[in-house]
Amino acid sequence: MAQNNNSIETKNHSKNKARMRKIFILVAIASACVVFVMKNKEIRDIKNEQISLTYDFSFAELAVKYLETGYSEYLHEISNLDAADHLYNHALSALLPGGSIGSKLELITHFLSPIEKQRELLPIFKRNLNFAKENLAKSRIVEKTTLQFLPEDISFSGSMFFTFGYNHVAHGKNSSLNLAHPMFSDNMNEMIYVAIHELHHMGFIMLKDGYEPSLIDLITHKDMLHFIEYSTPLEGMATYAPLGIVEQELEGQPLVTIEIEQVSYENFNKIYMTLQDLQLMKELEAEYFDIYYHFKNEPDRLLTDEDWSKFEILSYTKGLFYIVGAHMSKTIDENLGREKLISLISEPSENFIATYLELRKNISN
């Protein structure tokens, strides 16, 4: 998922613009066995035959020490962590054409700078860290919920890193949550929803045999279409997975009307309310498919700056990958069943959208 603050910015590939762009985040997560890594090296192992997930708080704990003391040695320690490798490798994979990043240490320093400003986040960050330890690592709600949206026979392992500054992402066999993200300020339960989202990504990527498309490889409309076909079920199913818990949280509360300019994928309560607004979803779905067919109908055209602007609408300005993708997942789940929805993960990525379009046609008839 994308974030408002401390996101990496990369230069646009266009020769005509020096505009900076945020990195698009491919997120992943999956779990059902927990290895709980504490500051004092205490390990709590919840065994499960399917999944082995390590909850790793080392980055977050060293970030607290750095922000409290200002000692640069902690930055070097962080840059040597597995969590830093995870973030750096994701940053490289998520670069837009023409973008660049520095060293791993420079990347880590960027997220924790300026130190005076980041220190202001410490009280909330430490609160979020404690919440994550007690309600994610010690609870199995994340694993139990995520497994409802993955094949029964799935088996994989990896780590979930808790970090400062970089967005929530999944890459390879691991994932990470940014405990400094503003989306957790008002509702700490959002951490549970994001953890489910990221855990599902980990399972999704594993079922794709580790395949993750890279932005830097996109040259033509056909390339972008394939990226859209992969990212829509990736983000859509992962966004849909925690919405049952969100519904329980909101039970009895009046639904708030979401205006189209307020649409955001960085708040699961707001996503849930958006999905209940049929007229708003009709508008967002129309916008999604306008973009989808823009790339599908002229596959051989080279990507332009305008095309990348359309991509941004899908990825983070409106997050249509997440919201419309969740709507597609919900529609398939409710009409064709959970087994069919899950089976689409292992099928060619284009089958997800094709299944939804065929279903929509049958429903309208």
LUMVODO-886702 format. One record per residue: x, y, z of N, C-alpha, C in turn; residue in one letter. Coordinates in steps of 0.001 Angstrom, whole numbers, padded with zeros to 6 digits, always signed. Layout:
XYZXYZXYZA...
//
This chain:
+000837-001195+000000+000000+000000+000000+000874+001248+000000M+000328+002291-000522+001128+003507-000626+000954+004383+000596A+001801+005393+000734+001753+006230+001922+001835+007698+001546Q+001456+008557+002497+001484+009988+002257+002850+010582+002511N+003572+010066+003507+004836+010654+003922+005974+009681+003738N+007167+010226+003574+008399+009448+003569+008448+008414+002455N+007657+008586+001408+007724+007634+000311+008905+007963-000572S+009447+006916-001241+010549+007150-002166+010008+007891-003361I+010796+008793-003906+010428+009478-005126+011443+009126-006197E+010968+008879-007406+011858+008547-008497+011577+009446-009681T+012593+009723-010483+012432+010627-011602+011629+009983-012723K+010795+010765-013351+010034+010303-014485+010974+009989-015623N+010588+008992-016428+011402+008595-017559+011387+009624-018671H+010389+010478-018703+010235+011421-019801+011377+012415-019871S+011820+012716-021113+012868+013712-021312+012325+015112-021100K+011000+015254-021192+010407+016581-021144+010022+017018-019755N+010044+016099-018798+009627+016466-017438+010596+015915-016431K+010876+016733-015407+011735+016273-014314+010894+015940-013110A+009601+015738-013365+008654+015474-012296+009028+014228-011527R+008897+014298-010200+009206+013144-009355+007939+012331-009147M+008143+011017-009058+007007+010134-008845+007257+009245-007634R+006187+008930-006946+006305+007971-005856+006459+006576-006444K+007153+005747-005704+007281+004353-006122+005947+003643-005920I+005564+002864-006918+004364+002046-006752+004696+000818-005913F+003792+000545-005006+004098-000505-004036+003385-001802-004381I+004148-002838-004577+003578-004178-004675+003701-004795-003297L+002580-005136-002815+002573-005575-001437+002359-007062-001354V+002995-007740-000288+002728-009157-000143+002770-009601+001290A+001957-010626+001637+001952-011089+003017+001211-012389+003150I+001640-013248+004015+000935-014487+004265+001406-015108+005545A+000509-015797+006302+001005-016416+007515+000011-017279+008210S+000495-018125+009080-000328-018953+009950+000521-019575+011023A+001806-019444+010929+002717-019828+012010+003505-018599+012358C+003673-018309+013630+004306-017072+014030+005555-017329+014838V+006656-016698+014426+007838-016658+015264+007960-015232+015743V+007822-015006+017033+007734-013656+017586+009117-013234+018065F+009735-012244+017375+011078-011794+017707+010989-010538+018565V+011431-010621+019810+011359-009513+020746+012719-008867+020939M+012716-007693+021575+013965-006978+021852+014930-007842+022656K+014399-008609+023569+015250-009436+024421+015520-010807+023811N+015221-010937+022486+015474-012161+021720+014544-013308+022110K+013524-012998+022915+012537-014020+023234+011850-014449+021943E+011653-015742+021765+010985-016243+020570+009755-017031+020990I+008638-016694+020404+007396-017409+020659+006965-018040+019350R+006851-019347+019326+006577-020079+018104+005179-020678+018159D+004300-020215+017289+002972-020799+017163+003024-021713+015945I+003009-022987+016159+003245-023917+015066+002008-024096+014206K+002274-024224+012930+001241-024492+011958+001901-025218+010807N+001247-026229+010289+001859-027041+009254+002003-026288+007936E+001224-025234+007736+001188-024569+006448+002193-023430+006311Q+002270-022580+007306+003003-021329+007150+003938-021106+008331I+005106-020552+008045+006039-020154+009094+006397-018695+008859S+005854-017826+009695+006054-016380+009535+006819-015826+010723L+007893-015111+010456+008656-014444+011500+008217-012989+011609T+007751-012606+012791+007449-011201+013065+008744-010562+013571Y+009331-009702+012802+010656-009150+013089+010542-007653+013401D+010823-007297+014649+010697-005911+015104+012051-005206+015225F+013122-005819+014741+014463-005273+014971+014649-003893+014337S+014133-003683+013137+014247-002369+012485+013551-001308+013341F+012322-001588+013750+011550-000609+014518+012224-000274+015843A+012774-001284+016504+013396-001040+017804+014676-000221+017666E+015454-000471+016623+016664+000330+016389+016309+001744+015936L+015213+001882+015215+014766+003216+014813+014421+004056+016035A+013778+003430+017019+013469+004139+018263+014763+004603+018935V+015754+003727+019009+017027+004085+019636+017708+005228+018886K+017676+005172+017573+018307+006240+016787+017609+007579+017020Y+016294+007588+016970+015560+008836+017121+015679+009395+018540L+015833+008520+019520+015971+008981+020899+017371+009524+021183E+018389+008968+020531+019773+009345+020847+020476+010156+019769T+020066+009945+018505+020747+010601+017398+022060+009944+017013G+022382+008800+017589+023647+008126+017296+023569+007468+015914Y+024469+007878+015022+024441+007378+013654+024792+005900+013560S+025416+005367+014608+025746+003936+014596+024488+003087+014418E+023375+003575+014934+022137+002811+014793+021685+002733+013337Y+021969+003769+012546+021633+003732+011124+022414+002621+010417L+023675+002475+010790+024497+001414+010209+023972+000044+010631H+023553-000063+011889+022997-001340+012341+021737-001689+011566E+020880-000692+011378+019642-000936+010630+019952-001369+009201I+020925-000711+008576+021232-001017+007173+021788-002425+006991S+022226-003055+008074+022739-004419+007993+021680-005484+008300N+020459-005056+008569+019390-005988+008897+018783-006624+007643L+018160-007776+007846+017405-008403+006763+016277-007487+006296D+015705-006737+007227+014631-005809+006870+015116-004754+005885A+016335-004274+006071+016898-003276+005156+017126-003879+003772A+017590-005119+003730+017745-005803+002446+016403-005899+001724D+015372-006252+002488+014019-006372+001926+013565-005045+001314H+013714-003943+002043+013271-002648+001551+014092-002198+000347L+015391-002402+000420+016267-001967-000672+015963-002747-001948Y+015782-004045-001821+015477-004855-002997+014126-004475-003588N+013173-004160-002711+011875-003710-003226+012014-002377-003946H+012794-001470-003365+012983-000156-003990+013581-000304-005384A+014523-001194-005541+015131-001415-006857+014098-001964-007841L+013256-002874-007382+012272-003489-008270+011153-002530-008638S+010914-001525-007802+009792-000616-007998+010181+000679-008683A+011440+000802-009097+011863+002025-009773+011125+002211-011087L+010726+003430-011344+010205+003783-012653+011366+003970-013621L+011091+003834-014917+012163+004074-015891+012824+005430-015662P+014135+005445-015612+014877+006679-015384+015123+006989-013931G+014552+006194-013027+014721+006448-011601+016012+005848-011085G+016409+006272-009898+017610+005730-009266+017515+005927-007762S+018257+005084-007021+018373+005246-005580+019838+005096-005222I+020183+005532-004044+021572+005445-003605+021857+004116-002938G+022736+004158-001953+023111+002950-001224+022022+002579-000227S+022157+001398+000354+021205+000946+001370+021225+001881+002574K+022400+002304+002985+022509+003225+004119+021840+004559+003799L+022029+005042+002587+021397+006303+002188+019877+006169+002198E+019386+005020+001772+017947+004790+001761+017387+004826+003180L+018034+004122+004091+017586+004084+005486+017657+005477+006116I+018737+006186+005861+018896+007538+006400+017785+008458+005902T+017420+008279+004637+016353+009101+004051+015049+008949+004829H+014698+007725+005189+013428+007493+005873+013412+008050+007285F+014559+008168+007902+014632+008639+009283+015081+010100+009375L+014973+010809+008277+015386+012215+008236+014213+013101+007807S+014255+014375+008233+015176+014950+009225+014831+014443+010621P+015826+014215+011410+015618+013545+012697+014704+014345+013614I+014797+015684+013561+013955+016502+014435+012472+016286+014117E+012159+016197+012851+010763+015998+012446+010303+014581+012779K+011153+013611+012529+010762+012224+012778+010618+011935+014272Q+011358+012659+015089+011212+012474+016540+009797+012816+017005R+009134+013703+016309+007779+014073+016684+006816+012893+016566E+007193+011908+015746+006343+010736+015545+006583+009645+016578L+007615+009814+017411+008009+008742+018319+006890+008254+019250L+006133+009132+019895+005092+008622+020798+004101+007701+020091P+003624+008103+018925+002676+007274+018183+003368+006021+017654I+004610+006175+017190+005349+005034+016660+005545+003966+017733F+005931+004377+018926+006141+003416+020016+004816+002783+020443K+003751+003562+020424+002415+003006+020714+002062+001939+019680R+002320+002243+018397+002018+001298+017321+002874+000038+017422N+004125+000222+017828+005025-000923+017988+004495-001868+019068L+004060-001315+020178+003508-002145+021250+002230-002854+020796N+001391-002130+020058+000153-002722+019551+000462-003900+018630F+001445-003709+017738+001811-004770+016792+002305-006016+017516A+003093-005819+018559+003600-006969+019309+002468-007728+020008K+001528-006993+020573+000472-007630+021344-000667-008150+020478E-001001-007460+019403-002218-007772+018655-001973-008398+017288N-000738-008391+016826-000407-009079+015591+000422-010321+015890L+001562-010120+016552+002473-011240+016786+001916-012259+017775A+001152-011825+018737+000610-012754+019733-000785-013252+019370K-001406-012612+018439-002745-013015+018016-002648-013758+016690S-003621-014605+016422-003618-015334+015154-004722-014867+014229R-005313-013699+014503-006391-013202+013657-005899-012929+012242I-004657-012473+012121-004105-012174+010802-003991-013451+009983V-003396-014492+010586-003210-015742+009875-004548-016413+009551E-005429-016469+010541-006708-017153+010351-007537-016468+009265K-007539-015153+009264-008318-014424+008263-007724-014603+006873T-006417-014465+006775-005765-014556+005467-005955-015933+004844T-005880-016976+005649-005996-018334+005121-007377-018626+004534L-008369-017820+004870-009694-017990+004277-009715-017577+002806Q-008635-016898+002375-008581-016395+001004-007380-016960+000243F-006862-018093+000718-005770-018795+000059-006122-020283+000005L-005489-021036-000889-005798-022471-000993-005546-023207+000318P-006348-024214+000579-006241-024965+001823-004890-025650+001967E-004276-026027+000842-003019-026769+000903-001788-025879+000747D-001948-024575+000876-000818-023669+000696+000219-023864+001807I+001473-023685+001461+002564-023820+002432+003700-022893+002031S+004116-022008+002938+005217-021104+002645+005762-020509+003934F+006901-019835+003830+007531-019212+004990+008093-017861+004585S+008322-017009+005570+008886-015691+005302+008857-014837+006553G+009214-013572+006388+009250-012632+007512+008361-011432+007245S+007792-010900+008311+007113-009614+008256+007934-008646+009099M+008501-007638+008438+009354-006663+009107+008539-005433+009473F+008823-004884+010644+008151-003673+011098+009164-002534+011038F+008845-001509+010248+009835-000514+009857+009353+000902+010141T+010177+001845+009715+009872+003277+009881+010092+003956+008536F+009037+004552+007983+009190+005413+006821+008836+004810+005489G+009388+003645+005156+009087+003009+003877+007689+002414+003942Y+007042+002367+002793+005666+001919+002773+005503+000451+003141N+004255+000055+003319+003928-001354+003507+004137-002057+002164H+005015-003043+002133+005287-003715+000863+005516-005201+001076V+005354-005947-000024+005746-007345-000050+006671-007526-001234A+007699-008318-001003+008662-008573-002078+009341-009907-001797H+009409-010736-002831+009981-012055-002615+009146-012833-001615G+009785-013377-000597+009088-014181+000413+008712-013378+001652K+009000-012071+001650+008822-011264+002858+007889-010085+002629N+007514-009449+003737+006693-008237+003673+007084-007315+004817S+006540-006100+004807+006874-005139+005862+005731-004162+006075S+005631-003667+007310+004661-002642+007676+005406-001433+008222L+005009-000259+007772+005584+000999+008239+004768+001489+009432N+005298+001320+010624+004559+001688+011835+004466+003194+012037L+005160+003966+011204+005062+005426+011278+004017+005971+010316A+003320+005096+009627+002352+005544+008630+001188+006278+009295H+000770+007410+008720-000318+008189+009334-001660+007473+009374P-001849+006426+008552-003130+005731+008554-003401+005026+009880M-002350+004822+010703-002529+004161+011990-002786+005146+013131F-002720+006437+012848-002813+007433+013912-004148+007392+014640S-005235+007292+013878-006570+007365+014474-007174+006004+014794D-006690+004964+014124-007281+003647+014313-006195+002583+014218N-005759+002082+015353-004689+001100+015339-005124-000233+014727M-006429-000487+014662-006889-001719+014021-006510-001776+012546N-006213-000612+011974-005764-000596+010579-004492-001435+010415E-003694-001564+011489-002492-002408+011403-002866-003861+011149M-003941-004316+011773-004406-005688+011551-004828-005860+010103I-005570-004871+009585-006053-004977+008204-004886-004972+007216Y-003922-004105+007463-002762-004040+006570-001945-005328+006651V-001819-005881+007853-001079-007130+008014-001741-008262+007227A-003062-008326+007273-003786-009323+006474-003537-009088+004993I-003603-007839+004598-003364-007452+003204-001985-007923+002748H-000981-007631+003546+000389-007986+003180+000623-009494+003237E+000008-010153+004200+000158-011598+004309-000444-012297+003092L-001569-011787+002649-002185-012356+001440-001265-012175+000236H-000597-011023+000158+000355-010798-000930+001439-011877-000951H+001944-012212+000215+003007-013215+000281+002538-014545-000298M+001308-014928+000062+000751-016155-000492+000496-016046-001978G-000008-014909-002409-000302-014670-003830+000971-014803-004664F+002032-014148-004215+003296-014178-004959+003851-015595-005009I+003742-016326-003903+004211-017704-003886+003451-018540-004913M+002120-018331-004999+001303-019085-005942+001585-018684-007384L+002197-017539-007580+002637-017112-008911+004082-017550-009169K+004567-018504-008367+005946-019010-008485+006986-017909-008316D+006656-016940-007442+007592-015863-007139+007632-014756-008166G+006786-014831-009174+006813-013797-010220+006229-012486-009717Y+006957-011394-009940+006500-010036-009655+006927-009140-010811E+005995-008513-011501+006381-007625-012604+007115-006394-012093P+007979-005846-012923+008775-004684-012531+008399-003484-013386S+008220-002344-012745+007854-001129-013480+008911-000715-014499L+010154-000933-014148+011233-000455-015007+011265-001197-016340I+010577-002344-016421+010548-003139-017650+009397-002761-018568D+008537-001846-018132+007358-001502-018930+007733-000525-020042L+007446-000920-021281+007796-000100-022443+006566+000205-023299I+005722-000780-023512+004574-000628-024398+003261-000717-023626T+002162-000403-024324+000832-000559-023731+000590-002003-023325H+001077-002941-024114+000912-004357-023785+001594-004690-022461K+002781-004135-022250+003482-004343-020980+002658-003805-019816D+002106-002599-019987+001298-002000-018926+000030-002803-018683M-000572-003316-019752-001771-004135-019604-001480-005363-018748L-000354-006018-018999+000008-007186-018203+000223-006808-016745H+000806-005627-016514+001003-005155-015140-000346-004943-014455F-001292-004362-015167-002629-004119-014630-003329-005445-014330I-003185-006410-015233-003841-007704-015055-003273-008463-013859E-002005-008246-013557-001395-008860-012372-001794-008106-011103Y-001725-006787-011137-001890-005977-009924-003329-005891-009454S-004297-006012-010359-005698-005910-009950-006107-007052-009016T-005854-008332-009356-006168-009379-008376-005228-009369-007177P-003960-008999-007385-003020-008925-006265-003540-007993-005190L-003847-006758-005571-004296-005756-004605-005769-005922-004248E-006572-006333-005240-008002-006453-004988-008335-007529-003973G-007771-008727-004149-008053-009804-003196-007501-009487-001818M-006306-008899-001761-005689-008569-000473-006469-007485+000260A-007107-006588-000490-007944-005548+000114-009280-006122+000571T-009799-007061-000188-011076-007689+000157-010963-008566+001406Y-009819-009215+001590-009652-010208+002650-010013-009697+004052A-009583-008495+004477-009909-008056+005854-011250-007345+005995P-012014-007188+004909-013205-006345+004988-014303-006938+005872L-014293-008265+006072-015255-008850+006997-015012-008379+008417G-013753-008261+008803-013406-007753+010139-013742-006268+010232I-013471-005549+009156-013805-004121+009127-015309-003939+009329V-016107-004767+008673-017559-004677+008804-017994-004886+010253E-017360-005829+010928-017687-006057+012344-017347-004838+013182Q-016225-004196+012885-015827-003003+013635-016827-001873+013444E-017352-001756+012225-018245-000643+011894-019712-000957+012182L-020007-002155+012665-021386-002549+012903-022073-001574+013861E-023215-001104+013432-023980-000174+014254-023633+001277+014037G-022536+001536+013318-022150+002911+013045-022760+003362+011721Q-023186+004622+011643-023741+005118+010374-022649+005207+009312P-022993+004803+008095-022034+004896+007005-021863+006351+006594L-020642+006749+006387-020324+008121+005990-020267+008192+004470V-020878+009207+003902-020834+009381+002455-019430+009784+002023T-018876+009057+001057-017542+009336+000538-017680+010018-000813I-017185+011245-000907-017173+011932-002192-016040+011371-003043E-016180+011492-004358-015201+010869-005251-013802+011428-005046I-013705+012709-004675-012383+013293-004434-011794+012845-003094E-012607+012194-002259-012138+011694-000965-011756+010218-001015Q-011907+009592-002168-011616+008166-002287-010155+007913-001945V-009927+006933-001074-008578+006602-000645-008484+005110-000371S-007347+004535-000698-007116+003124-000418-006237+002960+000821Y-005958+004052+001526-005083+004021+002685-005852+003961+003996E-007137+003667+003915-007971+003572+005108-009039+002520+004843N-008959+001379+005537-009861+000272+005235-011298+000581+005607F-011522+001378+006640-012890+001794+006957-013487+002584+005803N-012685+003458+005220-013160+004269+004096-013365+003402+002853K-012483+002416+002653-012658+001495+001524-013990+000760+001656I-014278+000274+002873-015529-000448+003101-016725+000442+002775Y-016693+001684+003240-017807+002601+002987-017928+002925+001505M-016792+003045+000824-016810+003311-000619-017492+002166-001355T-017199+000937-000960-017780-000232-001630-019287-000331-001420L-019815+000295-000374-021261+000261-000132-022015+001279-000984Q-021298+002232-001535-021918+003300-002334-021952+002852-003790D-023082+002345-004237-023187+001749-005571-022925+002757-006676L-023405+003984-006513-023205+004990-007542-021736+005388-007638Q-021095+005564-006493-019678+005905-006490-018860+004769-007102L-019179+003525-006759-018443+002394-007317-018651+002295-008825M-019833+002652-009285-020085+002646-010733-019165+003627-011441K-018959+004793-010830-018068+005804-011414-016618+005340-011375E-016200+004763-010255-014814+004316-010133-014530+003143-011070L-015497+002235-011194-015315+001105-012105-015230+001585-013548E-016051+002562-013917-015994+003108-015273-014633+003732-015548A-014095+004438-014573-012775+005052-014734-011698+003986-014878E-011814+002922-014066-010848+001824-014148-010846+001220-015551Y-012022+000897-016073-012071+000220-017370-011746+001158-018527F-011975+002445-018357-011488+003399-019374-009974+003282-019508D-009294+003197-018366-007835+003072-018372-007425+001693-018888I-008123+000673-018445-007808-000702-018865-007880-000830-020386Y-008950-000356-020976-009107-000479-022432-008204+000485-023185Y-007830+001568-022568-006852+002472-023182-005568+001713-023524H-005129+000865-022624-003919+000082-022863-004200-001178-023688F-005345-001776-023502-005669-003027-024186-005898-002829-025686K-006500-001704-026054-006908-001502-027448-005767-001120-028377N-004666-000617-027831-003510-000259-028676-002239-000826-028047E-002077-002147-028108-001008-002814-027358+000408-002456-027798P+000586-002028-029033+001941-001811-029544+002464-000391-029315D+001614+000495-028832+002058+001875-028608+003064+001941-027471R+004025+002857-027633+005001+003082-026571+004366+003917-025462L+004767+003659-024229+004230+004404-023097+004695+005850-023121L+003782+006740-022788+004072+008171-022737+003865+008686-021318T+004161+009949-021142+003940+010565-019839+002470+010524-019450D+001587+010696-020409+000150+010621-020146-000239+009229-019658E+000390+008208-020237+000109+006839-019811+000507+006609-018359D+001655+007158-017966+002097+006997-016581+001154+007740-015625W+000564+008833-016094-000420+009536-015261-001660+008676-015046S-002055+007948-016069-003190+007038-015930-002843+005912-014949K-001624+005436-015040-001174+004394-014124-001250+004876-012669F-000905+006133-012436-000937+006674-011075-002350+006654-010496E-003365+006837-011336-004754+006781-010867-005070+005386-010341I-004548+004378-011030-004772+003003-010598-004002+002681-009328L-002778+003178-009254-001872+002717-008206-001966+003497-006916S-002042+004855-006978-002075+005538-005687-002883+006825-005598Y-003140+007550-006682-003926+008771-006474-005373+008435-006089T-005936+007396-006723-007254+006899-006320-007182+005449-005852K-006102+004765-006191-005946+003385-005749-006998+002441-006316G-007283+002568-007622-008326+001734-008214-007940+000259-008247L-006644-000040-008270-006235-001440-008132-006865-002044-006882F-006866-001285-005803-007323-001754-004507-008853-001763-004415Y-009459-000620-004738-010893-000455-004499-011727-001197-005542I-011450-000961-006819-012193-001677-007864-011818-003156-007840V-010539-003452-007571-010127-004845-007452-010846-005564-006324G-011066-004875-005197-011813-005466-004082-013268-005693-004477A-013833-004754-005225-015214-004912-005706-015330-006126-006629H-014364-006305-007518-014370-007478-008392-014270-008754-007570M-013365-008760-006573-013195-009935-005716-014482-010258-004984S-015128-009256-004445-016383-009440-003709-017468-010002-004623K-017543-009476-005829-018565-009921-006781-018347-011379-007180T-017107-011742-007462-016788-013127-007808-017066-014049-006631I-016656-013633-005433-016840-014439-004226-018317-014699-003969D-019135-013669-004067-020545-013786-003731-021353-014529-004780E-020897-014520-006027-021669-015134-007108-021122-016474-007577N-019812-016652-007523-019199-017888-008001-018584-018707-006883L-018431-018097-005696-017930-018831-004546-016467-018572-004240G-016117-018818-002989-014754-018567-002506-013730-019443-003235R-014100-020689-003488-013166-021607-004155-012775-021075-005528E-013731-020535-006265-013441-019978-007589-012549-018756-007471K-012848-017887-006517-012028-016696-006322-010584-017086-006052L-010375-018008-005148-009025-018423-004783-008322-019088-005954I-009056-019880-006729-008441-020596-007854-007874-019649-008901S-008428-018447-008987-007970-017479-009984-006545-017001-009718L-006061-017133-008483-004700-016703-008174-003693-017494-008998I-003910-018789-009114-002963-019651-009804-003162-019674-011310S-004255-019120-011767-004511-019067-013202-003775-017875-013819E-003692-017816-015162-003122-016619-015803-003805-015360-015288P-003035-014324-015044-003561-013131-014361-004748-012506-015087S-004773-012598-016418-005854-011968-017175-007208-012631-016908E-007207-013831-016350-008465-014536-016100-009305-013874-015022N-008682-013161-014106-009430-012507-013031-010373-011455-013600F-009844-010551-014412-010676-009500-014999-011676-010102-015973I-011237-011082-016765-012136-011717-017726-013304-012396-017013A-013029-013045-015879-014088-013700-015107-015082-012668-014586T-014572-011560-014093-015455-010520-013578-016331-009943-014699Y-015732-009659-015854-016498-009064-016950-017587-010010-017435L-017280-011289-017526-018292-012272-017934-019402-012361-016895E-019031-012333-015635-020009-012385-014553-020891-011146-014575L-020275-009978-014765-021051-008732-014813-022057-008757-015960R-021638-009299-017097-022542-009390-018249-023719-010301-017943K-023449-011436-017290-024523-012370-016954-025481-011776-015927N-024922-011032-014961-025784-010414-013950-026704-009369-014574I-026152-008561-015480-026947-007494-016108-028026-008049-017012S-027798-009270-017534-028800-009899-018410-029901-010571-017580N
//
